[in-house]
């Protein structure tokens, strides 16, 4: 199982960085068990495992081993004497043929060493939980070590909050990874931002909310800016394996570069800081849907509701003209995502030049303003190269000094993939609105 491999990776990394030579069992006993299972409130819940089994009262005697010590001994015994199954090897199918996590059964049983079984526990504690009930395992030294260091902080965080439930290691890992990989993190004072971790409360019991998957990708893209591969899965009452999913982080990193792009036109947005703004980014698709596409890149993080402003059925939503507030943040997200999708040098400048030309066109004399506004509205709804060029020609016939800007736009339209043309049209539309806001010259959309 991949959990065993990832566990082996962290064990090797730990021994290398600390000068130790621990076995997997020793690492489990010295590092994992004291943090995860020895205290009354666990960091992780493994269904049907020895740590999920109640120790009988008759086995607890004064001066004898504690309940968790008995559970640990039971785990050791199973690993040494019982054929591996999901109750004590993390990620394995259940024993027998009728369990919901039994998987495909063969008369050839899986062969694993005891070291690999202990490593499955180490690897299982390194899952990065995201919204949708799935987790990621990442074979990256920086990620593995960051998550390992976060275990002790999770124990401290949990112990300081009596109402906080335990058993959320995957959720913690996702939250911790986003926190440590953010620009606000200070490695000299790693606990400075812990009190800002958001909690939810239900009937007096608080819990960590699961991190949105796009926030985890933003955190990874900000750190690596190269492609990674994630093993995606879900362990619970029944196991779910999605498989290895390429993460196209280089393109996603462009979406993270907010301050260098479209937030510059608003001092209010710029003062918020990149991390605070990114937390407001929401996607149209679930993580499960994104995985079904085979790889996860810019297309997968399509902003929520952007489709309402693309194509002939687009909304006529004047709220996008609001220069500040949460609406303007999402307005900026829309533009940044489209620029990243188009991934073409000079595309923003071309859209700006055409948008400025159209602003001048709609501000023509009062008698022509309505007709000019309708002509621009027709351009926004262009869905093919032919209709886009025809709309530009209709405008050019009334404003002949704009030939250069029109030719530039046509050149982009003719060389873009067909399915990307609506994005260029929408980007120009959004720049039309944004430049109007910047110049304090709000040009209302045609009704």
C-alpha positions, 0 to 999 in steps of 0.5 A, a space after each residue: 500500500 502507498 501508505 507504507 511507502 510514504 511511511 518509509 519515506 518519512 522514516 528515512 527522512 527522519 533518520 537522515 535529518 536527526 542522525 538516528 537509525 530508528 526502525 519503523 516500530 521504534 519510530 511508531 513507539 517513540 514518535 507516533 504513539 506518544 502523540 497520537 494514542 497515549 493521551 486520552 484524546 486521540 489525534 487519529 481514529 482507525 476503525 476496528 484497530 486495537 486503539 478503537 477497541 475498548 479494554 475490558 475492566 478485568 484487564 486493568 489492574 492497579 499498577 499494571 499497564 494502562 488501557 492504551 498500553 494494552 492497546 499498543 501491545 495488542 497492535 504489536 501482537 497482531 502485526 507479528 502474528 496475524 495476516 495483514 488486514 485493514 484493522 491494523 494495516 492502514 489502507 489494507 482491505 478488511 479481513 474476509 470477503 463480506 466487509 465493506 472495505 474487503 476489496 477484491 479477494 484472492 486466495 493469494 494473501 498479501 505479503 508484508 513485513 512487520 516494518 511495512 505494517 508499522 510504516 503504514 501507520 506512519 504514512 496514514 498519519 500524513 494524509 492531507 484532508 480536503 473538502 469532499 472527504 478525500 485526502 492526498 499523500 504527497 511524496 515530497 520531502 518538504 511536505 512530509 517534514 512539514 506535516 511531521 512537525 505539525 503533529 506536535 502542534 496538533 497535540 498542543 492545540 488539542 490539549 489547550 482546547 477541552 471542547 475540541 474533538 480529536 481524531 482529525 489528523 487529516 483535517 489538521 494536516 490540510 490546515 497546517 500545510 496551508 498555514 505553514 506554506 503561506 506568506 504570513 508564516 514565521 518559522 521562528 514563531 510557528 505558533 503565532 497564528 494558531 489562535 486564528 485557526 477557524 473552528 466550528 461549534 456543534 452542541 458545544 463541541 468544536 471541530 476543525 473544518 476541512 480545508 477547501 481543496 483549492 486552498 491546499 493547491 494554492 499552498 502547494 503552488 506557492 511553495 513548489 511552482 512545478 508539477 507534483 503527483 498526489 495519491 488521492 484516497 478516502 479512508 473511513 467506514 469504507 475505503 475509496 481509492 481515486 489513484 495518482 493524480 497529476 497536480 499542474 501547479 505551475 499554471 495554478 501558481 499564476 492565479 496566486 500572483 494576485 498583487 502583480 496583476 489585477 488587484 493593483 487597481 484597488 487599494 482596498 484589495 491590495 491592502 488585504 494581502 494575498 493570503 487573506 484574499 486567496 481564502 475567499 477563492 471558491 471553485 465551481 467544481 468539487 475535488 472529486 470532479 476535478 480528479 475525474 479530469 485526469 489531472 488538476 490544473 487551472 481549468 479545474 479551479 474554475 471560479 464559482 459562478 464565472 460561467 454566468 458571465 461567459 457566452 450569449 446567456 451571460 448575466 447583466 449583473 451591475 453589481 460587478 461594477 462595485 469597486 470594492 468589497 467581496 464582489 470586486 474580489 471575485 471579479 478580480 479572481 474571474 479575470 486572473 483565472 481567465 488570463 491563466 487559462 489563456 496563458 498567452 503573452 500580451 493578452 491582458 494588454 490587448 484586452 485593455 487596449 480594446 476595452 479602452 477603445 470600447 469605453 471611448 466608443 460608448 461615450 460618443 455623443 448622446 445621440 449615438 450612445 444607445 446604438 453604440 452601447 448595443 453594438 458593444 453588447 453584441 460583441 460581449 455575446 459573440 460565440 464564434 470568430 465570425 460573430 466576434 469579427 462582425 461585431 468589431 467591424 460594426 464598431 469600426 465602421 463608426 469609429 475608424 481611428 481604432 483600426 490598430 486595436 481592432 486588428 490586434 484583437 482579431 489576431 488574438 481571436 484567430 490564433 486562440 483555440 476555438 473554445 478559448 475565444 469566449 474567455 478572451 471576449 469575457 476578459 475584454 468585457 471585464 477589463 471594460 468594467 475594471 477600467 471604467 472603475 479605475 477611471 471613476 467613469 462607470 459605464 453602465 451595461 446596456 439593459 
